[in-house]
Amino acid sequence: MGMPPQGHGPGLLEELESEETPGGASELVAEIRHDYSSSRDGIVPANVRRGTWTHHVPLWLTLYAGFAYMSLGSELYALGYSFSQVELICLIAGGAYFLYAVPAAYLGAKRGQTHALMSRSIFGRLGSIIVSMLVLLTPLGWVGYQANVLASIWNGLLGWGPMIPIAIAVAVLGITNNILGFTGIAAFARWVASPLILVWVIWVVFKTFTSTTPAVLDSTMPGTTAPSIITGVVAAIGFATYGNEPDLFRYAKPQLRSVVPPLALGLLVGVVLFPMAGWMLSARIQSADFSKVVSEAVMVSLGGFGLIAVILATPTEIAVNDANYYESLNAGQNLLGGWIKWKRIYTALILAIGGGIMAWWIPQDAAGNFFRAATFLAVTVPTATVLMYTDQLLLPRLLGVNRDLAHVPAWDQAAFANWPAIVALLVGIAYGSYGSGILPGQDGSPLASFGIIGVPPVEAWILAAVVYVALTAVFARGAARERILGFPKGATAAPAAPAAAAAPSPIV
């Protein structure tokens, strides 16, 4: 690895221009080559930033409109929750994720770097490897899950089978759009998936809401007793969370109004409307069998025309997997992209194999283990992201500790470790995993009366931030603070000072 960053001077992001992305083959060729995800090309420049309503809103509407979010409603129905409880669960989970995601997305837009590249500057080499491995491996489980969802849809509506080989093929071929970089996934969402799903989701939700009787809304799954609301909230947060929001929003313009609308509209569709529709469809047939739920959705919204449903469902599921692969791909590029002979397509091919393996493995596993994986994602990658924006947003104000992210350090320039950040990360992950009941030997359900607010992933994020600030305060005035806090070689922290006298945060 060991190559210095090129061509990114201080103040680059503050000088962003307002023009839209230019088109043309040269842009596509450039993004196939690097996609601004390695130490050589690690900061998205001004001329490739994307519009809020022309790119990011369609992209996030598509990412949150997959059938997986309707399956969340079916799972909540299977657990015995009533419709009013599902409404509450979705609103709490969506609100919690929104409060987490806005500063995460804004950090990506302001800094222009991937989640993994920022981890190199903030966590140091050791911490970046830990974070990147989490970001690389965890989304591949979702790749396998989404591939199986699409295979199930095809099987249920067209009779195609056997499903596992189809799911493996879907997962492997699903890397295609990511080979084209952000242009590939954004263009697919903007021109193919988003227009189709916008029309269909409005129609299916409208038809489901207007044709479902009050008696159905007052029912619950026969023979079940719902667990605590917290169990549903934790599951819904796991479904909602990406954790690597900077990866996608680094292409946005560096302002809050560029990140709030995509997140808000995406959550409204994916974490509120779709799960509620999924619950209602399950209640109508008194079954959480998702293949039957899809058939009911087709009957309600499309009069039973399965082929139309296939045409609508296929691009949305592909688009959701684009985001899963994109997360893993950028993490892989952080680890491998600095090699002079390494190309982004090599990372993509490795991940395609991993996605195929997960498409085979997911059906072998019980549903409970899938929820363990979803919850593990909610308490790992987002905790690292919270520490990143704590480092950039809070530490300059609270402790006068400023970490410059105007450059992406090569691996040999990065510090070995930011020990307070690594300790805080591990504490947050351990707390969230234990409280959610997903550690080996636990039953996969959140512990009763655990914590202060009772939502372990959210408490894990907050706890990690508090621990990081506290540990940083201990070392911020010491002679070895740059080494302990993991500043890259040659970088210095601003002199520690009271909040009133501290240098202003570079992203505020």
N, C-alpha and C positions, 0 to 999 in steps of 0.2 A: 504494500500500500504506500505510504510514505511520500506521496506527491503533494506539493503545496497547492492551495487553491489558486485559481487564476482569474484575474480580471474583475474582482469584486472589492472595490474600495469602500472606506467608511462613508456612510451617508447615502448609500445607493438606494435603499428602500424609502428614505425620506424624500427622494427626488423622483418618485414614480410619476409617470405621466398618465394621462387619462384616456389615451387612445385604446381602441379595441385591438384584439389580437389580429395581426395580419394573416391572411390566408396564404395558400400557395404551397408548392411541393417542398420548397426549401425548409419551411417550418416543420413539416411532417418528417423530413429526413433528419433534421436536427433533434427532434424529440425521440425518434427511434434510436438515435445514437446515445443519448444520455438522459433525457427527461429531467435534467437538473437534479439528479439524485446521487451524485458522487462528489468527492472532495474536489474534483477538477471543475465541475459545473454544478455547484451546490445551492445557488440562490437564484430564484426565478426572476429574471430581469423585467424591466418595465414593459417592454413591447410584447410580452406574451401573457400579461395579466388579462383575466377574463371578466366579462360583464356579469353583474349580479343576476339580472332577470333573463339575460340571453343564455347564460351558461350554468351558473350555480343553482338557481332555483329549479330548472328542469332536471339537473343532475340529482339533487337531493330528493326531489319528488319521486324520481325513479328508484333511487336507492331504498327508499322507505315504502315503496308500493308493491313489494314482492309478496307472493303468497305465504312466505314465512310469517309475515305479520298477521295474516288472517289465521294462520295455524296457532299463533299465540292465543287468540280468542278461543279456539277449539280446546287448547290445553287448559285454559282457565275454566272453561265449562266442564271439562273432564274432572277437574279438581273439586268441583261442587260449588263454585262461586255463582252468586246471582248476578243479574245484569247490572244492578246498582252497584254491587261490589266491583264488578269489572270496570265500570265507569270510574270509580274512585281509584282503582289500581292504575289504570291508564293515565289518569290526570296526575297522580303523584309521581309515577315513573317518568312521564314525559316532562314534568316540571323539574324534577331533579336532574335529569339528563340535560335539559336546556340550560340550567344555571351552570352546570359543569362545562358544557360544550361551547358557549359563547366566548369565554376568554381563551379556550383552547384554539378555536377557529381564528380568533383575532390575532393570537400569537403567530399562527401560521401565516396569516395574511401580512402581518407586519414584518416578520423576519424572512419570509420567502423560502424557508428551508423545510425539508421533510422532518417528521418526528424523529427518525433515526439519526439524521445528521445533527439536529439540535442536541440530541442526547450525547453526542461526542463532545460538544463544547461544555455541556452542563454537568454530565455525570462522569466525564473522563473515559479512558479506554475501557476499563473494567466494567463500569456502569453501563456504558454504551453497548457492550457486548451482551450484558444481561438483558437490557431493554430490547435490543434488536432481536435477540433470540425469542423473547416473548412475543414481539410483534410479528416475527416471521412465522412462527409455528402455530399460534392460536387461531389466526384466521383460516388456516387450511382446513380446520375442522368445519368451519362454516361453508367453505367451498364444497366439501363433501356432502354436507347436509343439503345445501341448495341444489346441488346436482341431483340428489335423490328426490327432492321435491319435484323438480322438473320431470324426472323420469317417471315419478308417480302420476303426475298430471297427464303425461302422454299415455301411460298405461291405462289410466282410468277412463280417458276420453277417446282414445284411439285403439286401445287394446295392444299397444306395443310392449314387447317384453323379449327376454327377461330383463328386469329393471336394473339389476346391479351392473351388468356390462354396459347398458345404455348410460347409466349414471357416471361410470368411469370415463366413457367417451366424452360425455358432456363436460366433465371436469377438466380433462386434458385439453380439449379443443377450446375451452373457455378462456384460456390464457391469451387468445388471439388479439383481442382489443388492447390488452396491456402491452403487447409487443409494440404497438403504435404510441405508447405513452399516454399522457393525460389527454392528448388530442383524440386518441382512439376511444377512450371511455366517455369523454364529454360529448363527442360527436354522436356516438351511438345513443346516448341518453337524450340528447337534444333533438335529433332528427328521426329516431326510430322509436325508442321505448317510451319517452315522455308523452308525446302526443297521443299515442294509443292508450296508455294507462290513465292519463288524465280523464279522457272521455269515459273509459270503462269504469274507473273507480267511483266517479261521481254517480254513474248510472247504477252500479251494483249496490252501493251504499243507499242511494235513494230508494231503489226498489225493495231492498231488504228492510229498511226502516219503515217504509209505508205499507208493506204487505205483511209484516209480522204483527200478530195480534197481541193485545195486552196479556192474555193468558200465557202466551209463550214467554213474554218478557218477565212474568212473575214466576216462572218455573226454574228448577235447577236440575242438574243431572240426577236421575233416579238412583237411589242407593248410595249417595255420597254425602259426606260431611265436609264442608270446606275448611281448610286450614286457616291460619291467621292471614289477615290482609298482607302482612309483611312478606309471607312466602310468595304471594302473587306479585307484589311490588318488586322483589328481588329478581324474579324471573323476567318481568317486563323490562327492568333496567338492563338485564343481560341481553335481551333481544334488541333494545334500542341502541346500545353502546357500540361505537366503533373504536374509540380510544385514540385513533391517529388522525383526528380532525385536521391538524396542521398539514398533513400530506395533500389533502384536496383543496383546502382554503389558502394554501400558499400561492395559488393562482388567482386569488381574489385581490381586489384593491384594498390597501391597508386602512380600512375604516370600519367602524362597527356596523354602519348601515349596509355594508357589503356582506356581512356574515349572518345577521339576525334573520332576514326574510327567508333564506334557504333553510336554515335550521327550524324555524318556527313552522313553516308550511310543510316541511318533510315530516316533522313530528306529529302535526295535526293529522296527516294522512296515515302514516305508518304506525304510530303508537297510540292513537286515539280511535280514528274511524275504522281502520282495517280490523284491529282486534275486536272491536264492538260488533262489527258485521260478522266476523268469524264466530263469535259467541252466539249471535242470533241464528245464524245458519245451522250451527250445531244443535241449538235448542229446538229448532223447527223439526229436525229429524231425530232428536233425542239420541245423538251419537257424536262422539268425538273422532270417529274414523275419518281421517282427512280426505281420503279419496271420495267418500260419500259427501263430505262437506263441499268439495269442489264441484261434484255433480249437482248438488243443490244450488250452489252459486250460479252455475250455468243455466239451470232450469229457471231460477228466479230472474236473472238479469238478461239472459239471451234466449229464453224460450227453448232451451235444450240443445241449441246448436253447438255441439262440442268443438267442431273445427274452428269456429270463430274464437272460442275460448283458448284453444291452443295457440292461435295466431296472436292473441292478446297476452297470454301468460308467458310465452316463450321469451320474447325480448326483455320483459321485466325481470325474469329470473336470471337471464344472462347478465343484465346490467347490475344486479345485486352482487353477483359473483365477480364482476369486474372490480367492484370496490374491495371485496375480500382479497382478491389477488393483488390489487394495487398496494394494499397495506403491507402484505408479505414481501412484495417485490421491492419496495423502497427500503425495507429493513435489510433485505438481502444485498441491495446495492450499497448500503452503508458498510456492510461487512466485506464485500467483495469488489465493489465498483472502483476502488482506488488502484487496483492493479492495472498497469499500463496496457496489458494485452486483453483485459477482461471487457466484455461487451454486455450490455443490458439484456440482450436476447439469451445469453447463456443462463443468467439468473432466472429468466422467465421459463426456460425449458426445464430447469431443475424443479421449480415450483409446480409446473404442470404435472410432473411425475408425482410430486407430493400430493397434489390435489387428487390425482387418480387413486392413489393409495387410500386417502381419506374417504373417497367416494365408495370404496370397497369396505372400509372398516366401519363407517358409521352405522350401516344396517346391522352389523354384527353385535352392536352394543345396545344396551337397554336405554329407554327414554330418559331414565334418571341420570345416567352418565352424560347424556347430551346436555341436560340442564346444569350439571356440574361444570361442563366445559363452558357453557354460556356465562355462568356466574363467575368462573375463574377469569374469563376475559374482562368482566366488569370490575374485578378487583385488582387486576394487574396493569394492563396498559393505561387505563385512565388514571391510576395512581401515579404512574410515571409522568403523565401529561400534567397533572395537577402540580407536581413538584417543579416541572419546567416553568409553568407560568407563575408559580410562587417565586421562583428564582428571578424571573424577569419583571414581574409586576410588583411584588411585595418587598423583596429584600432591598432594592434601591431606596424605597421610602422608609422602611422600618430600621434598616441597619446601615444604609449608605454603601451597600455592597453592590457594585455594578459589574455585570459580566457582559462584555461586548460580543455580539453575535454577527458583526459585520463581515466576518470571514468564517469559512469552514476549515477548521484545522485538519491537516492530514494526520494519519494515525500517529506518526512519530512526533508530531507537534502537540498532540493532545496530552493532557496530564494523565497520570496513571488512574487516579480515582478521585472523585468528590465524595469523601467518606460520609459526611452528614447526609447527603442526598441518597447514597446507597443504603445506609442504615434506615433512613426514613422510608424508603421504598420497601425494604424487607419487612419492617414493622407493619406498614399499611397492608401489604399482601397477606401477612400472617394473621392480622386482626380480621380482615375482611373474609378470608377463607374460613377461619374458625367460626366466626359469627354466622356465616352463611351455611355452615354445616357440610362443607364439601371436602374437608381433609380426609385422608384414609381413616377408616373406622367410624366416621360420622355417617348419618343417614341421608344427607343431601337436603335437609330442611333447615332453614334459619333457626337459631336457638331462641327459645322463648325468653322474653324479658331481657334480651341482650342489648347492651349499650345504652346510649342516652335517647336517641331518636328511633332506635329499633330497626334501622335499615343499614345492614352491615357494609355493603359496598360504599354508600355515601359516607358513612362514618370512617371507613378506611381512607378515603380521599382526604377528609378533613384532618384525621389523625396524622397522616403522613406529612401534610403541610405544616401542622403545629410542631411536630418533631423536627422537621427540617429547619424551621425558623429558630427553634430553641437551640439546636446544636450549632447552627451557624453563628448565633449570638455568642456562644461560648468561645468560638475560635476567631471571630471576625476581627478582634483587636490584637491577636497574637502575631508574632514575627513570622510564623510559618503558615499564615492563613492562605496564601495563594496555593501552596502545596496541598494542604488539608482540604481546601474547598475545590480543588481540581481545576484551577485556572490553566489554560493552555500555556505552553512555553512562551515566555516573554510578555505575557499578559499580567496586568496588576489590577487589584481591586481598588476602588476609590477609597480614600481614608474613611474609616468608620466614623459616623457622626450621628448625633440625634436626628430624629426624623425631620424636624423643622429645617435643619441645615443640610440635609442629605441632598446629593445631586439628584435631579429628577429622573424618574424612570425613562429609559430610552424608548419605551413603547407606549407611554401615556401622553 
